[in-house]
Amino acid sequence: MAETIATGVCEPACWPRDVTAAERKTTFRIREFRLANWNNERAARKEVVRAGKLRALAVTTAARSEALPDVPAVSEFVPSYEASAWYGIGVPCNTSAEIIDKLNKEINAALDPKLKARLADLGGAVLPGSPADFGKLIADETEKWGKVIRAANIKAE
């Protein structure tokens, strides 16, 4: 649905009669790969692409991946398109500011160049920052995906 909002193009609910089952299957496989997240088996996929056994069409992160710099980002063709996963560390709401600041300082210190390089080789990016930066990321992502949910009329069951 995110690509529908970004591009105005939607997967057809029913296919034209001249589209074969094999073509439909291929289309879905391409779509599944294109939207697949690099988080699972990321290194293996990267090596298959680097070996030329699989052609990556684009990455869905905001910018090109350091792990696959020759693969364009979708945002190069669809302005402002971005769909990526992120991870963070949270604490209970009643945790003191002193403890939060200490955790933040220690976690950011642990993100040394060796760890950053390893994560980049796997296709990830380290986003060190403050608790306020992380709060803004969560708020921005909530707003972005909330628009997708409302546009698709998704309801909780």
MARDREN-104162 format. One record per residue: residue in one letter; y, x negated, z of N, C-alpha, C, O in turn. Coordinates in steps of 0.02 Angstrom, whole numbers, always signed. Example, Ala and Ser with C-alpha at 12.3 -4.5 7.8 and 13.67 -1.06 7.14 Angstrom:
! MARDREN-104162
   res      nyy      nxx      nzz     cayy     caxx     cazz      cyy      cxx      czz      oyy      oxx      ozz
     a     -284     -660     +390     -225     -615     +390     -165     -660     +390     -166     -712     +423
     s     -112     -642     +354      -53     -684     +357       +2     -645     +394      +57     -670     +402
END
This chain:
! MARDREN-104162
   res      nyy      nxx      nzz     cayy     caxx     cazz      cyy      cxx      czz      oyy      oxx      ozz
     m      -59      -40       +0       +0       +0       +0      +63      -43       +0     +113      -23      -29
     a      +60     -102      +33     +119     -145      +34     +140     -163      -36     +200     -165      -51
     e      +91     -178      -80     +110     -196     -148     +138     -136     -186     +178     -145     -232
     t     +118      -76     -167     +145      -16     -199     +219      -10     -182     +260       +5     -226
     i     +236      -20     -119     +306      -16      -98     +347      -71     -132     +402      -58     -155
     a     +320     -132     -134     +356     -188     -162     +364     -184     -237     +416     -204     -264
     t     +313     -158     -272     +314     -160     -345     +323      -92     -378     +342      -88     -436
     g     +309      -38     -341     +311      +28     -370     +248      +43     -411     +244      +94     -444
     v     +199       -3     -407     +137       +5     -444      +82      +25     -395      +76       -5     -342
     c      +44      +75     -412       -8      +99     -368      -75      +98     -403      -79     +111     -463
     e     -128      +81     -367     -196      +83     -394     -211     +155     -415     -198     +201     -376
     p     -238     +165     -474     -251     +234     -496     -304     +268     -453     -355     +238     -435
     a     -292     +332     -436     -340     +370     -397     -401     +385     -439     -457     +387     -412
     c     -393     +395     -503     -450     +403     -548     -436     +360     -610     -379     +353     -631
     w     -488     +333     -637     -481     +286     -692     -484     +323     -759     -518     +374     -764
     p     -451     +297     -810     -458     +326     -877     -531     +321     -900     -567     +277     -878
     r     -552     +366     -942     -622     +369     -964     -645     +306     -999     -705     +290     -996
     d     -600     +270    -1032     -621     +211    -1069     -628     +148    -1025     -645      +95    -1050
     v     -614     +153     -960     -623      +97     -914     -693      +99     -887     -713     +148     -854
     t     -731      +47     -900     -801      +45     -880     -808      +31     -806     -761       +8     -773
     a     -867      +46     -779     -880      +32     -709     -873      -42     -694     -848      -62     -642
     a     -896      -85     -741     -890     -157     -732     -817     -178     -728     -799     -221     -687
     e     -774     -149     -770     -703     -165     -768     -672     -144     -701     -631     -179     -673
     r     -692      -85     -677     -667      -62     -613     -688     -110     -557     -648     -128     -514
     k     -751     -131     -559     -777     -175     -508     -739     -242     -510     -721     -269     -457
     t     -727     -268     -569     -690     -330     -577     -619     -323     -550     -594     -367     -515
     t     -587     -267     -566     -519     -256     -542     -517     -255     -466     -474     -286     -436
     f     -564     -220     -435     -565     -218     -363     -579     -286     -333     -550     -304     -282
     r     -625     -324     -364     -639     -391     -337     -577     -435     -341     -562     -471     -294
     i     -542     -432     -397     -480     -471     -403     -431     -450     -350     -399     -491     -317
     r     -423     -385     -342     -376     -359     -293     -396     -380     -222     -353     -401     -183
     e     -461     -375     -207     -484     -395     -141     -469     -468     -129     -448     -487      -74
     f     -481     -510     -179     -468     -582     -169     -393     -594     -162     -372     -633     -119
     r     -355     -562     -204     -283     -574     -202     -254     -556     -135     -209     -590     -110
     l     -279     -503     -104     -253     -482      -40     -294     -511      +18     -279     -498      +77
     a     -345     -550       +1     -386     -579      +55     -344     -627      +96     -301     -663      +69
     n     -356     -627     +158     -320     -672     +203     -356     -739     +204     -418     -741     +208
     w     -319     -793     +201     -349     -860     +201     -379     -878     +268     -409     -931     +275
     n     -372     -835     +319     -394     -853     +386     -469     -861     +391     -492     -905     +428
     n     -508     -821     +356     -581     -826     +360     -605     -872     +305     -591     -861     +246
     e     -641     -924     +324     -669     -972     +276     -614    -1003     +233     -625    -1016     +174
     r     -557    -1013     +262     -498    -1038     +226     -512    -1105     +191     -495    -1113     +133
     a     -541    -1152     +227     -553    -1218     +198     -601    -1214     +139     -591    -1247      +88
     a     -653    -1173     +145     -702    -1167      +91     -669    -1138      +28     -681    -1162      -27
     r     -629    -1087      +36     -594    -1056      -22     -547    -1106      -55     -544    -1111     -116
     k     -511    -1143      -14     -464    -1192      -40     -500    -1243      -83     -475    -1262     -137
     e     -558    -1267      -61     -595    -1317      -98     -621    -1289     -164     -623    -1324     -214
     v     -642    -1226     -164     -666    -1194     -226     -608    -1189     -276     -618    -1200     -336
     v     -549    -1173     -252     -490    -1169     -295     -472    -1238     -320     -459    -1248     -380
     r     -470    -1287     -275     -453    -1356     -295     -502    -1384     -346     -483    -1423     -389
     a     -565    -1365     -340     -617    -1389     -386     -614    -1355     -454     -650    -1375     -500
     g     -572    -1303     -460     -566    -1268     -524     -620    -1216     -536     -627    -1191     -591
     k     -659    -1200     -485     -712    -1151     -492     -686    -1080     -482     -720    -1031     -501
     l     -627    -1074     -454     -595    -1010     -443     -521    -1018     -454     -491    -1066     -430
     r     -491     -973     -491     -419     -977     -504     -382     -931     -457     -390     -870     -460
     a     -342     -959     -413     -301     -920     -368     -240     -896     -406     -205     -936     -436
     l     -227     -832     -405     -170     -804     -441     -106     -813     -402      -54     -829     -432
     a     -109     -804     -337      -49     -811     -296      -70     -808     -223     -124     -784     -206
     v      -25     -832     -180      -33     -823     -109      +16     -770      -86      +68     -761     -117
     t       +0     -735      -33      +42     -679      -12      +91     -699      +43     +129     -657      +68
     t      +92     -762      +62     +141     -786     +111     +209     -789      +77     +213     -786      +16
     a     +262     -794     +116     +330     -793      +88     +343     -852      +41     +381     -846       -7
     a     +311     -908      +55     +321     -968      +13     +252     -995       -7     +201     -973      +19
     r     +252    -1042      -53     +189    -1073      -74     +156    -1107      -14     +189    -1129      +33
     s      +90    -1109      -17      +51    -1141      +36      +51    -1216      +27      +44    -1241      -29
     e      +60    -1253      +81      +56    -1326      +77      -14    -1348      +56      -22    -1401      +25
     a      -65    -1307      +72     -133    -1324      +54     -146    -1315      -21     -189    -1349      -49
     l     -110    -1270      -53     -118    -1256     -125      -48    -1252     -157      -27    -1198     -177
     p      -13    -1308     -161      +56    -1306     -184      +65    -1284     -257     +120    -1264     -276
     d      +13    -1288     -298      +18    -1267     -368       +8    -1192     -377      +17    -1166     -432
     v      -11    -1158     -324      -22    -1086     -328      +42    -1051     -307      +67    -1063     -252
     p      +70    -1009     -350     +134     -976     -334     +126     -924     -278      +71     -900     -264
     a     +182     -908     -247     +184     -853     -199     +201     -789     -237     +238     -791     -285
     v     +173     -733     -215     +189     -669     -247     +264     -657     -247     +291     -627     -294
     s     +299     -682     -196     +372     -671     -192     +410     -704     -249     +469     -689     -260
     e     +378     -750     -286     +411     -780     -344     +415     -730     -401     +455     -738     -447
     f     +373     -678     -398     +372     -626     -451     +396     -559     -425     +426     -520     -462
     v     +384     -546     -361     +405     -484     -329     +449     -504     -271     +425     -521     -217
     p     +515     -501     -281     +561     -525     -229     +548     -492     -161     +535     -432     -157
     s     +550     -531     -110     +541     -513      -39     +471     -492      -20     +460     -468      +36
     y     +422     -499      -66     +352     -482      -49     +325     -534       -2     +332     -594      -14
     e     +293     -512      +52     +261     -557      +99     +211     -517     +140     +229     -466     +169
     a     +151     -541     +143      +99     -510     +185      +56     -567     +210      +17     -596     +173
     s      +62     -583     +273      +24     -637     +302       +5     -621     +374      +35     -577     +405
     a      -43     -657     +398      -64     -649     +467      -29     -700     +511      -10     -754     +488
     w      -20     -683     +573       +9     -731     +620      -24     -720     +688      -52     -666     +702
     y      -21     -770     +728      -52     -768     +794       -1     -793     +845      +41     -835     +829
     g       -6     -768     +904      +39     -791     +957       +5     -783    +1024      -49     -755    +1030
     i      +37     -809    +1074      +10     -804    +1142      +58     -761    +1182     +118     -773    +1185
     g      +30     -710    +1214      +70     -664    +1254      +48     -667    +1327       -6     -691    +1343
     v      +91     -643    +1369      +76     -639    +1441      +93     -569    +1465     +129     -532    +1431
     p      +69     -550    +1523      +85     -484    +1550     +161     -475    +1558     +197     -523    +1569
     c     +184     -414    +1553     +256     -398    +1556     +289     -423    +1620     +348     -441    +1619
     n     +253     -423    +1676     +285     -442    +1739     +283     -517    +1753     +296     -538    +1810
     t     +266     -558    +1704     +265     -631    +1712     +336     -656    +1718     +380     -635    +1681
     s     +347     -701    +1766     +415     -726    +1778     +440     -767    +1718     +401     -796    +1681
     a     +507     -768    +1711     +539     -807    +1657     +523     -881    +1665     +516     -916    +1615
     e     +518     -904    +1726     +503     -975    +1739     +434     -993    +1711     +427    -1045    +1679
     i     +384     -951    +1722     +317     -965    +1696     +316     -959    +1620     +284    -1000    +1586
     i     +350     -910    +1593     +353     -902    +1520     +385     -963    +1488     +359     -989    +1438
     d     +439     -987    +1517     +473    -1046    +1489     +429    -1109    +1494     +428    -1150    +1448
     k     +392    -1116    +1550     +347    -1173    +1557     +291    -1170    +1506     +275    -1220    +1473
     l     +260    -1111    +1498     +207    -1103    +1448     +234    -1119    +1378     +202    -1154    +1340
     n     +292    -1092    +1362     +321    -1103    +1296     +333    -1178    +1283     +318    -1203    +1230
     k     +360    -1212    +1333     +373    -1284    +1326     +309    -1322    +1314     +306    -1364    +1270
     e     +257    -1307    +1353     +193    -1343    +1348     +157    -1327    +1282     +128    -1372    +1251
     i     +159    -1265    +1261     +127    -1246    +1198     +162    -1279    +1140     +128    -1307    +1096
     n     +228    -1278    +1138     +265    -1312    +1084     +252    -1387    +1084     +248    -1417    +1031
     a     +244    -1417    +1144     +231    -1489    +1148     +161    -1505    +1121     +150    -1559    +1094
     a     +114    -1458    +1128      +46    -1470    +1104      +42    -1467    +1028       -8    -1489     +999
     l      +92    -1441     +996      +92    -1435     +923     +114    -1501     +892     +166    -1505     +860
     d      +74    -1553     +902      +91    -1619     +879      +79    -1626     +803      +47    -1582     +773
     p     +103    -1679     +773      +96    -1688     +700      +24    -1684     +675      +11    -1658     +621
     k      -24    -1710     +714      -94    -1709     +694     -120    -1637     +690     -153    -1619     +641
     l     -104    -1596     +740     -124    -1526     +739      -89    -1488     +683     -121    -1448     +648
     k      -25    -1501     +673      +12    -1469     +619      -18    -1486     +551      -25    -1442     +508
     a      -37    -1549     +541      -67    -1571     +478     -134    -1537     +467     -150    -1516     +411
     r     -174    -1532     +520     -240    -1499     +514     -231    -1426     +496     -266    -1401     +452
     l     -186    -1392     +529     -174    -1321     +514     -147    -1312     +443     -166    -1265     +408
     a     -102    -1357     +422      -76    -1353     +354     -131    -1364     +302     -131    -1331     +250
     d     -177    -1409     +317     -233    -1421     +271     -277    -1359     +265     -309    -1349     +213
     l     -279    -1319     +317     -317    -1257     +315     -277    -1199     +285     -303    -1144     +278
     g     -214    -1212     +267     -173    -1160     +237     -128    -1124     +286      -96    -1075     +269
     g     -125    -1149     +347      -84    -1117     +398      -17    -1153     +407       -7    -1207     +381
     a      +26    -1121     +443      +91    -1151     +459     +105    -1140     +532      +91    -1087     +559
     v     +131    -1190     +565     +148    -1186     +635     +220    -1162     +640     +265    -1187     +606
     l     +231    -1112     +683     +298    -1085     +693     +318    -1093     +766     +320    -1043     +803
     p     +334    -1153     +787     +355    -1161     +857     +422    -1127     +867     +461    -1120     +821
     g     +434    -1105     +928     +497    -1073     +941     +501    -1049    +1013     +458    -1065    +1054
     s     +552    -1011    +1026     +563     -986    +1093     +530     -918    +1102     +508     -887    +1053
     p     +525     -894    +1164     +500     -826    +1175     +542     -774    +1137     +515     -724    +1113
     a     +607     -786    +1132     +650     -739    +1095     +633     -740    +1020     +634     -688     +988
     d     +618     -800     +993     +597     -805     +923     +534     -764     +910     +529     -728     +860
     f     +486     -770     +956     +423     -734     +948     +434     -659     +955     +404     -619     +918
     g     +477     -639    +1001     +494     -568    +1008     +526     -540     +945     +511     -484     +925
     k     +569     -580     +913     +600     -558     +850     +548     -552     +795     +550     -504     +756
     l     +501     -599     +791     +448     -596     +741     +408     -531     +750     +395     -495     +702
     i     +390     -516     +811     +351     -455     +825     +392     -393     +805     +365     -348     +773
     a     +456     -391     +822     +498     -334     +805     +505     -327     +729     +501     -272     +702
     d     +517     -383     +694     +524     -381     +621     +460     -358     +587     +462     -317     +541
     e     +403     -384     +609     +339     -364     +580     +324     -290     +593     +298     -255     +550
     t     +340     -268     +653     +329     -197     +671     +371     -153     +626     +346     -101     +602
     e     +433     -171     +614     +477     -132     +570     +451     -132     +498     +448      -80     +466
     k     +432     -191     +473     +407     -197     +404     +345     -154     +394     +343     -114     +347
     w     +295     -162     +436     +233     -126     +426     +240      -53     +445     +201      -11     +422
     g     +288      -37     +488     +303      +34     +503     +326      +70     +440     +309     +128     +429
     k     +366      +36     +399     +389      +65     +335     +329      +79     +290     +326     +131     +257
     v     +283      +32     +288     +223      +41     +246     +183     +102     +271     +161     +143     +231
     i     +174     +107     +336     +137     +162     +365     +171     +229     +350     +137     +277     +332
     r     +237     +231     +357     +272     +294     +344     +270     +311     +269     +260     +369     +251
     a     +279     +261     +226     +278     +274     +154     +209     +298     +130     +205     +338      +84
     a     +156     +274     +163      +88     +294     +145      +66     +357     +182      +12     +383     +171
     n     +110     +380     +226      +95     +440     +267      +30     +431     +306      -11     +477     +311
     i      +21     +372     +335      -38     +357     +374      -31     +389     +443      +21     +382     +475
     k      -82     +423     +465      -82     +456     +531     -140     +430     +572     -194     +416     +546
     a     -128     +424     +637     -182     +405     +683     -232     +462     +688     -212     +520     +687
     e     -295     +445     +693     -346     +497     +700     -365     +506     +772     -408     +547     +788
END
